[in-house]
Amino acid sequence: MKSEDTPFVGGPLDGRVMPVLTGITGHPPKVYEVPVPDADGGKPTVLVYRRVPVAHGKRHGLTRGWKYEYDPEGRPSDGPKWPWTKPRQGSAD
């Protein structure tokens, strides 16, 4: 599998550059979730980072790279979003 060194901006991973596996299209995933274990052995906290473009090319406007920005209120994804599923209304936690 191929990976791409991707910078992280904001949150606990600010300033780090980590290798992220790319998908079949050659792009890293849209959402990167980092589980952080609880010190007391409880439910782990999930840090959510969203993919944003670093820059766009001048000639064709194509994306020239990606970075991840911290989303403090981000919810971890529940898997693929199918056209026939209804959006979640609230938290069941």
Protein Blocks (a to p, Z undefined) as FASTA:
>chain_A
ZZdddddeehjkgoiacdddddfkopacfbdcdddddfklpacdddddddddfbdcfklo
pafbdcddddfkbccdebjcdfkbccdfbdcZZ
